[in-house]
Amino acid sequence: MFIADSNGVINYYNEMWWQISRVLPHMSGESAWMDSVRLEDRPALERAWQKLLEEKVTISAEFRFKCTQQNGDSTIDTWVLMSAYPDKTPDGEINFIFGCITDISSQKWAEKVQSERREEAVELKRQQENFIDITSHEMRNPFPPFCSALTKSRTTLLNSLHTMFEEK
């Protein structure tokens, strides 16, 4: 959980925020938490945060912190789902921003594993279809491979005989 002022500067984080983000308490400040976000995810998060400040609307964003975590034997990215809600004054200005982050790292890891397995299954299916195509072609036209093998054997035999007669 976190609370930010009307300018979007986070001035309170609870213990769970520190555990998930690994942003140390002495690192708090205007951009300390944003600096701890993976570079690939920052532009989208910054746009969402700006939307919150400018349009004064609730936002929800998924992003990764730079820190990683252990999941069994694997090291995985720290993914979070952040929701932030502006508390408005009677005249519609932002009084403060209340938000929370939820650790969704295990879910993202499971989605990644599922995607990898799906890609593997598609590749295995493609290989199986290629094998069936080749086998079906050979069943419809069984003679070309035999003819090719016979031609190679005949050439080899003739070359051997030619070499034998030249040596005598």
PANU-367146 format. One record per residue: residue number from 1; residue in one letter; x, y negated, z negated of N, C-alpha, C in turn. Coordinates in steps of 0.02 Angstrom, whole numbers, padded with zeros to 5 digits, always signed. Atoms other than C-alpha are relative to their C-alpha. Layout:
% PANU-367146
+-----+---------+--------+--------+--------+--------+--------+--------+--------+--------+--------+
| num | residuo |   n.px |   n.py |   n.pz |  ca.px |  ca.py |  ca.pz |   c.px |   c.py |   c.pz |
+-----+---------+--------+--------+--------+--------+--------+--------+--------+--------+--------+
| NUM |       A |      X |      Y |      Z |      X |      Y |      Z |      X |      Y |      Z |
...
+-----+---------+--------+--------+--------+--------+--------+--------+--------+--------+--------+
//
This chain:
% PANU-367146
+-----+---------+--------+--------+--------+--------+--------+--------+--------+--------+--------+
| num | residuo |   n.px |   n.py |   n.pz |  ca.px |  ca.py |  ca.pz |   c.px |   c.py |   c.pz |
+-----+---------+--------+--------+--------+--------+--------+--------+--------+--------+--------+
|   1 |       M | +00042 | +00058 | +00000 | +00000 | +00000 | +00000 | +00045 | -00062 | +00000 |
|   2 |       F | -00037 | +00062 | -00001 | +00059 | -00177 | +00033 | -00048 | -00059 | +00001 |
|   3 |       I | +00037 | +00062 | -00004 | +00000 | -00356 | +00018 | +00046 | -00052 | +00031 |
|   4 |       A | -00039 | +00052 | -00033 | +00058 | -00497 | +00131 | -00036 | -00066 | -00008 |
|   5 |       D | +00031 | +00066 | +00004 | +00029 | -00684 | +00125 | -00032 | -00018 | +00067 |
|   6 |       S | +00036 | +00021 | -00060 | -00065 | -00783 | +00256 | +00045 | -00008 | +00061 |
|   7 |       N | -00048 | +00004 | -00055 | +00094 | -00798 | +00361 | +00024 | +00069 | +00022 |
|   8 |       G | -00020 | -00067 | -00018 | +00115 | -00610 | +00368 | +00062 | +00025 | -00036 |
|   9 |       V | -00059 | -00021 | +00038 | +00260 | -00602 | +00245 | -00023 | +00047 | -00056 |
|  10 |       I | +00020 | -00049 | +00051 | +00242 | -00445 | +00141 | +00036 | -00016 | -00065 |
|  11 |       N | -00031 | +00018 | +00064 | +00269 | -00491 | -00041 | -00013 | +00052 | -00055 |
|  12 |       Y | +00010 | -00054 | +00049 | +00210 | -00331 | -00128 | -00003 | +00066 | +00037 |
|  13 |       Y | +00003 | -00069 | -00024 | +00242 | -00147 | -00091 | -00009 | +00044 | -00061 |
|  14 |       N | +00004 | -00047 | +00057 | +00190 | -00003 | -00202 | +00055 | +00054 | +00008 |
|  15 |       E | -00053 | -00052 | +00002 | +00301 | +00146 | -00245 | -00003 | +00046 | +00061 |
|  16 |       M | +00007 | -00045 | -00057 | +00231 | +00255 | -00105 | +00029 | -00032 | +00063 |
|  17 |       W | -00029 | +00036 | -00057 | +00280 | +00122 | +00024 | +00076 | +00011 | +00001 |
|  18 |       W | -00073 | -00008 | +00005 | +00460 | +00132 | -00038 | +00020 | +00073 | +00017 |
|  19 |       Q | -00017 | -00070 | -00013 | +00459 | +00322 | -00033 | -00005 | +00018 | +00074 |
|  20 |       I | +00010 | -00016 | -00071 | +00393 | +00331 | +00145 | +00049 | -00039 | +00044 |
|  21 |       S | -00039 | +00043 | -00045 | +00486 | +00184 | +00224 | +00075 | +00001 | -00016 |
|  22 |       R | -00068 | +00003 | +00025 | +00646 | +00196 | +00122 | +00030 | -00070 | +00004 |
|  23 |       V | -00021 | +00070 | +00004 | +00652 | +00006 | +00125 | +00008 | -00015 | -00074 |
|  24 |       L | -00013 | +00010 | +00071 | +00733 | -00037 | -00040 | -00031 | -00065 | -00025 |
|  25 |       P | +00033 | +00060 | +00028 | +00650 | -00164 | -00157 | +00040 | -00064 | +00011 |
|  26 |       H | -00040 | +00061 | -00008 | +00796 | -00286 | -00144 | +00003 | -00022 | +00074 |
|  27 |       M | +00000 | +00017 | -00071 | +00774 | -00283 | +00047 | -00065 | -00034 | +00020 |
|  28 |       S | +00064 | +00030 | -00018 | +00601 | -00360 | +00038 | +00013 | -00071 | +00026 |
|  29 |       G | -00007 | +00066 | -00031 | +00577 | -00517 | +00137 | -00042 | -00001 | +00063 |
|  30 |       E | +00043 | +00010 | -00058 | +00498 | -00582 | +00295 | +00005 | +00055 | +00051 |
|  31 |       S | -00005 | -00050 | -00054 | +00569 | -00455 | +00416 | +00034 | +00064 | -00021 |
|  32 |       A | -00036 | -00061 | +00022 | +00653 | -00321 | +00309 | -00037 | +00063 | +00020 |
|  33 |       W | +00038 | -00060 | -00017 | +00513 | -00197 | +00336 | -00002 | +00010 | +00075 |
|  34 |       M | +00002 | -00006 | -00073 | +00503 | -00235 | +00522 | +00068 | +00023 | +00027 |
|  35 |       D | -00067 | -00022 | -00020 | +00692 | -00209 | +00536 | +00010 | +00075 | -00011 |
|  36 |       S | -00007 | -00071 | +00014 | +00668 | -00034 | +00467 | -00041 | +00044 | +00048 |
|  37 |       V | +00041 | -00036 | -00049 | +00552 | +00014 | +00612 | +00044 | +00017 | +00060 |
|  38 |       R | -00038 | -00021 | -00059 | +00624 | +00111 | +00760 | -00008 | -00051 | +00056 |
|  39 |       L | +00000 | +00051 | -00053 | +00671 | -00005 | +00904 | -00052 | +00014 | +00054 |
|  40 |       E | +00048 | -00017 | -00052 | +00560 | +00090 | +01027 | -00072 | -00018 | -00020 |
|  41 |       D | +00068 | +00012 | +00024 | +00407 | +00059 | +00919 | -00013 | -00073 | -00020 |
|  42 |       R | +00008 | +00069 | +00024 | +00439 | -00122 | +00870 | -00042 | -00045 | +00043 |
|  43 |       P | +00040 | +00047 | -00041 | +00365 | -00214 | +01020 | -00076 | +00009 | -00010 |
|  44 |       A | +00072 | -00012 | +00009 | +00194 | -00131 | +01001 | -00022 | -00020 | -00070 |
|  45 |       L | +00017 | +00018 | +00068 | +00196 | -00154 | +00813 | -00001 | -00076 | -00009 |
|  46 |       E | -00002 | +00073 | +00005 | +00246 | -00338 | +00829 | -00062 | -00031 | +00033 |
|  47 |       R | +00061 | +00025 | -00033 | +00102 | -00365 | +00953 | -00061 | +00010 | -00045 |
|  48 |       A | +00056 | -00014 | +00045 | -00020 | -00283 | +00832 | +00000 | -00048 | -00059 |
|  49 |       W | -00005 | +00044 | +00058 | +00045 | -00387 | +00686 | -00018 | -00072 | +00020 |
|  50 |       Q | +00018 | +00067 | -00025 | +00031 | -00547 | +00791 | -00075 | -00006 | +00010 |
|  51 |       K | +00072 | -00001 | -00010 | -00147 | -00499 | +00837 | -00036 | -00010 | -00067 |
|  52 |       L | +00029 | +00007 | +00067 | -00187 | -00482 | +00652 | +00004 | -00073 | -00023 |
|  53 |       L | -00010 | +00069 | +00024 | -00115 | -00655 | +00614 | -00038 | -00051 | +00042 |
|  54 |       E | +00032 | +00050 | -00044 | -00186 | -00746 | +00765 | -00075 | +00008 | +00005 |
|  55 |       E | +00071 | -00012 | -00009 | -00355 | -00664 | +00789 | -00036 | +00015 | -00065 |
|  56 |       K | +00027 | -00013 | +00067 | -00378 | -00625 | +00604 | -00047 | +00061 | +00000 |
|  57 |       V | +00038 | -00061 | -00005 | -00439 | -00449 | +00641 | +00038 | +00058 | -00032 |
|  58 |       T | -00029 | -00061 | +00027 | -00408 | -00278 | +00565 | +00041 | +00034 | +00054 |
|  59 |       I | -00041 | -00037 | -00048 | -00269 | -00180 | +00649 | +00016 | +00069 | -00027 |
|  60 |       S | -00023 | -00067 | +00017 | -00213 | -00001 | +00651 | +00054 | +00017 | +00051 |
|  61 |       A | -00056 | -00014 | -00045 | -00046 | +00055 | +00723 | +00039 | +00061 | -00025 |
|  62 |       E | -00045 | -00056 | +00016 | +00061 | +00212 | +00729 | +00070 | -00022 | +00020 |
|  63 |       F | -00070 | +00015 | -00015 | +00249 | +00189 | +00721 | +00046 | +00043 | -00042 |
|  64 |       R | -00050 | -00039 | +00036 | +00410 | +00268 | +00661 | +00048 | -00046 | -00037 |
|  65 |       F | -00054 | +00033 | +00036 | +00529 | +00208 | +00528 | +00066 | +00031 | +00024 |
|  66 |       K | -00066 | -00025 | -00021 | +00716 | +00228 | +00562 | +00021 | +00060 | -00042 |
|  67 |       C | -00019 | -00056 | +00043 | +00733 | +00349 | +00416 | -00034 | +00064 | +00025 |
|  68 |       T | +00028 | -00065 | -00019 | +00702 | +00535 | +00444 | -00016 | +00038 | -00064 |
|  69 |       Q | +00015 | -00041 | +00058 | +00639 | +00672 | +00330 | +00006 | +00074 | +00019 |
|  70 |       Q | -00007 | -00071 | -00010 | +00657 | +00859 | +00310 | -00069 | +00033 | +00002 |
|  71 |       N | +00060 | -00041 | -00004 | +00520 | +00980 | +00363 | +00025 | +00072 | +00008 |
|  72 |       G | -00030 | -00067 | -00002 | +00585 | +01152 | +00317 | +00073 | -00007 | +00021 |
|  73 |       D | -00069 | +00004 | -00025 | +00745 | +01174 | +00418 | +00009 | -00057 | +00050 |
|  74 |       S | -00002 | +00052 | -00051 | +00702 | +01032 | +00537 | +00003 | -00070 | -00030 |
|  75 |       T | +00001 | +00071 | +00017 | +00740 | +00847 | +00525 | -00049 | -00033 | +00048 |
|  76 |       I | +00051 | +00030 | -00043 | +00591 | +00749 | +00589 | -00004 | -00075 | -00011 |
|  77 |       D | +00011 | +00072 | +00005 | +00548 | +00567 | +00622 | -00052 | -00015 | -00054 |
|  78 |       T | +00050 | +00022 | +00049 | +00453 | +00472 | +00488 | -00052 | -00042 | +00036 |
|  79 |       W | +00056 | +00033 | -00033 | +00289 | +00428 | +00573 | -00050 | -00024 | -00052 |
|  80 |       V | +00052 | +00024 | +00044 | +00158 | +00321 | +00488 | -00058 | -00029 | +00041 |
|  81 |       L | +00059 | +00034 | -00026 | -00016 | +00259 | +00524 | -00011 | -00059 | -00047 |
|  82 |       M | +00010 | +00059 | +00041 | -00032 | +00080 | +00463 | -00067 | -00031 | +00016 |
|  83 |       S | +00062 | +00038 | -00007 | -00197 | -00007 | +00434 | +00007 | -00063 | -00041 |
|  84 |       A | -00006 | +00063 | +00036 | -00202 | -00190 | +00386 | -00064 | -00040 | +00010 |
|  85 |       Y | +00064 | +00036 | +00001 | -00354 | -00295 | +00341 | +00011 | -00071 | -00025 |
|  86 |       P | -00007 | +00069 | +00025 | -00357 | -00485 | +00329 | -00057 | -00018 | -00047 |
|  87 |       D | +00050 | +00027 | +00045 | -00448 | -00556 | +00179 | -00005 | -00074 | +00017 |
|  88 |       K | +00007 | +00068 | -00026 | -00521 | -00721 | +00239 | -00032 | -00046 | -00052 |
|  89 |       T | +00031 | +00052 | +00041 | -00566 | -00882 | +00151 | -00069 | -00016 | +00030 |
|  90 |       P | +00066 | +00017 | -00028 | -00743 | -00951 | +00173 | +00002 | -00036 | +00067 |
|  91 |       D | -00004 | +00035 | -00065 | -00682 | -01059 | +00318 | +00034 | +00043 | +00054 |
|  92 |       G | -00024 | -00047 | -00051 | -00612 | -00905 | +00409 | +00076 | +00006 | +00005 |
|  93 |       E | -00073 | -00006 | -00001 | -00427 | -00927 | +00372 | +00022 | +00061 | -00041 |
|  94 |       I | -00025 | -00058 | +00037 | -00321 | -00783 | +00308 | +00022 | -00021 | -00069 |
|  95 |       N | -00018 | +00011 | +00070 | -00309 | -00782 | +00119 | +00061 | +00043 | -00016 |
|  96 |       F | -00055 | -00048 | +00006 | -00199 | -00627 | +00112 | -00016 | +00060 | +00044 |
|  97 |       I | +00008 | -00060 | -00041 | -00174 | -00464 | +00205 | +00011 | +00060 | -00045 |
|  98 |       F | -00005 | -00062 | +00038 | -00204 | -00297 | +00123 | +00010 | +00057 | +00049 |
|  99 |       G | -00012 | -00055 | -00046 | -00135 | -00142 | +00205 | +00026 | +00062 | -00034 |
| 100 |       C | -00027 | -00063 | +00025 | -00082 | +00036 | +00184 | +00031 | +00039 | +00057 |
| 101 |       I | -00030 | -00045 | -00049 | +00026 | +00163 | +00272 | -00012 | +00071 | -00023 |
| 102 |       T | +00011 | -00071 | +00013 | -00008 | +00349 | +00284 | +00054 | +00038 | +00037 |
| 103 |       D | -00052 | -00040 | -00031 | +00132 | +00472 | +00318 | -00033 | +00053 | +00045 |
| 104 |       I | +00028 | -00049 | -00048 | +00082 | +00569 | +00476 | +00056 | +00038 | +00035 |
| 105 |       S | -00058 | -00033 | -00031 | +00255 | +00644 | +00510 | -00013 | +00073 | +00015 |
| 106 |       S | +00013 | -00072 | -00012 | +00200 | +00825 | +00491 | -00049 | +00010 | +00057 |
| 107 |       Q | +00049 | -00004 | -00055 | +00052 | +00797 | +00607 | +00035 | -00013 | +00067 |
| 108 |       K | -00036 | +00016 | -00062 | +00166 | +00717 | +00739 | +00047 | +00057 | +00019 |
| 109 |       W | -00044 | -00056 | -00013 | +00290 | +00860 | +00721 | -00039 | +00058 | +00029 |
| 110 |       A | +00042 | -00054 | -00025 | +00150 | +00987 | +00746 | -00024 | -00014 | +00071 |
| 111 |       E | +00020 | +00018 | -00068 | +00089 | +00893 | +00900 | +00057 | +00010 | +00049 |
| 112 |       K | -00059 | -00009 | -00043 | +00266 | +00895 | +00971 | +00012 | +00074 | +00014 |
| 113 |       V | -00010 | -00072 | -00008 | +00285 | +01082 | +00941 | -00054 | +00029 | +00046 |
| 114 |       Q | +00055 | -00024 | -00042 | +00114 | +01114 | +01019 | +00011 | -00020 | +00073 |
| 115 |       S | -00014 | +00024 | -00068 | +00161 | +01009 | +01171 | +00056 | +00040 | +00032 |
| 116 |       E | -00055 | -00039 | -00027 | +00326 | +01102 | +01192 | -00023 | +00071 | +00018 |
| 117 |       R | +00025 | -00068 | -00014 | +00238 | +01271 | +01181 | -00046 | +00000 | +00061 |
| 118 |       R | +00044 | +00005 | -00058 | +00108 | +01213 | +01308 | +00042 | -00005 | +00064 |
| 119 |       E | -00045 | +00007 | -00058 | +00248 | +01160 | +01428 | +00034 | +00067 | +00016 |
| 120 |       E | -00030 | -00066 | -00011 | +00334 | +01329 | +01403 | -00049 | +00048 | +00032 |
| 121 |       A | +00052 | -00045 | -00028 | +00171 | +01421 | +01440 | -00014 | -00017 | +00073 |
| 122 |       V | +00011 | +00021 | -00070 | +00145 | +01319 | +01599 | +00058 | +00023 | +00043 |
| 123 |       E | -00059 | -00022 | -00039 | +00323 | +01358 | +01656 | -00001 | +00076 | +00009 |
| 124 |       L | +00004 | -00073 | -00006 | +00301 | +01544 | +01619 | -00054 | +00021 | +00050 |
| 125 |       K | +00054 | -00014 | -00048 | +00137 | +01544 | +01716 | +00023 | -00014 | +00071 |
| 126 |       R | -00026 | +00017 | -00066 | +00223 | +01458 | +01862 | +00048 | +00054 | +00025 |
| 127 |       Q | -00047 | -00053 | -00018 | +00363 | +01588 | +01861 | -00037 | +00064 | +00017 |
| 128 |       Q | +00039 | -00060 | -00013 | +00236 | +01729 | +01852 | -00035 | -00005 | +00068 |
| 129 |       E | +00034 | +00009 | -00065 | +00139 | +01658 | +02000 | +00049 | +00006 | +00057 |
| 130 |       N | -00051 | -00007 | -00052 | +00300 | +01643 | +02101 | +00018 | +00074 | +00010 |
| 131 |       F | -00016 | -00071 | -00005 | +00342 | +01825 | +02062 | -00055 | +00037 | +00036 |
| 132 |       I | +00057 | -00034 | -00033 | +00168 | +01882 | +02113 | -00002 | -00018 | +00074 |
| 133 |       D | -00001 | +00020 | -00070 | +00180 | +01780 | +02274 | +00053 | +00038 | +00039 |
| 134 |       I | -00054 | -00035 | -00034 | +00347 | +01858 | +02319 | -00017 | +00074 | +00007 |
| 135 |       T | +00018 | -00071 | -00002 | +00288 | +02033 | +02274 | -00056 | +00013 | +00050 |
| 136 |       S | +00055 | -00008 | -00047 | +00127 | +02012 | +02372 | +00024 | -00006 | +00072 |
| 137 |       H | -00028 | +00009 | -00067 | +00224 | +01951 | +02523 | +00038 | +00063 | +00021 |
| 138 |       E | -00038 | -00061 | -00015 | +00340 | +02102 | +02514 | -00046 | +00059 | +00012 |
| 139 |       M | +00046 | -00056 | -00010 | +00192 | +02220 | +02500 | -00035 | -00005 | +00068 |
| 140 |       R | +00032 | +00009 | -00065 | +00111 | +02145 | +02655 | +00049 | +00011 | +00057 |
| 141 |       N | -00052 | -00006 | -00051 | +00275 | +02144 | +02752 | +00059 | +00039 | -00028 |
| 142 |       P | -00053 | -00038 | +00033 | +00381 | +02288 | +02685 | +00061 | +00011 | +00044 |
| 143 |       F | -00055 | -00018 | -00043 | +00492 | +02308 | +02838 | +00056 | -00051 | +00005 |
| 144 |       P | -00057 | +00047 | -00006 | +00594 | +02146 | +02846 | +00057 | +00013 | -00049 |
| 145 |       P | -00057 | -00014 | +00044 | +00695 | +02186 | +02689 | +00038 | +00064 | +00021 |
| 146 |       F | -00032 | -00062 | -00021 | +00727 | +02364 | +02752 | +00040 | -00012 | +00064 |
| 147 |       C | -00036 | +00014 | -00063 | +00774 | +02300 | +02925 | +00063 | -00039 | -00014 |
| 148 |       S | -00059 | +00040 | +00018 | +00892 | +02174 | +02849 | +00053 | +00045 | -00032 |
| 149 |       A | -00048 | -00046 | +00032 | +00972 | +02309 | +02740 | +00030 | +00047 | +00051 |
| 150 |       L | -00026 | -00045 | -00052 | +00987 | +02427 | +02889 | +00050 | -00035 | +00045 |
| 151 |       T | -00046 | +00038 | -00043 | +01067 | +02292 | +02995 | +00066 | -00011 | -00035 |
| 152 |       K | -00062 | +00010 | +00038 | +01194 | +02254 | +02859 | +00039 | +00065 | -00005 |
| 153 |       S | -00033 | -00066 | +00005 | +01230 | +02440 | +02835 | +00031 | +00020 | +00066 |
| 154 |       R | -00024 | -00017 | -00067 | +01248 | +02467 | +03023 | +00063 | -00040 | +00016 |
| 155 |       T | -00058 | +00044 | -00014 | +01367 | +02318 | +03037 | +00060 | +00024 | -00040 |
| 156 |       T | -00054 | -00024 | +00043 | +01471 | +02381 | +02891 | +00028 | +00065 | +00026 |
| 157 |       L | -00022 | -00064 | -00026 | +01477 | +02557 | +02962 | +00039 | -00008 | +00065 |
| 158 |       L | -00035 | +00012 | -00064 | +01526 | +02496 | +03136 | +00068 | -00032 | -00012 |
| 159 |       N | -00065 | +00032 | +00015 | +01662 | +02385 | +03063 | +00049 | +00051 | -00028 |
| 160 |       S | -00043 | -00052 | +00029 | +01729 | +02532 | +02962 | +00025 | +00048 | +00054 |
| 161 |       L | -00019 | -00045 | -00054 | +01729 | +02646 | +03115 | +00050 | -00034 | +00047 |
| 162 |       H | -00044 | +00038 | -00044 | +01811 | +02512 | +03221 | +00070 | -00005 | -00031 |
| 163 |       T | -00064 | +00004 | +00035 | +01947 | +02490 | +03089 | +00035 | +00067 | +00000 |
| 164 |       M | -00030 | -00067 | +00000 | +01975 | +02679 | +03080 | +00031 | +00017 | +00067 |
| 165 |       F | -00025 | -00017 | -00067 | +01995 | +02698 | +03269 | +00059 | -00044 | +00019 |
| 166 |       E | -00056 | +00043 | -00015 | +02113 | +02550 | +03279 | +00063 | +00024 | -00036 |
| 167 |       E | -00057 | -00023 | +00039 | +02224 | +02626 | +03145 | +00031 | +00063 | +00031 |
| 168 |       K | -00025 | -00062 | -00030 | +02241 | +02790 | +03243 | +00033 | -00014 | +00063 |
+-----+---------+--------+--------+--------+--------+--------+--------+--------+--------+--------+
//
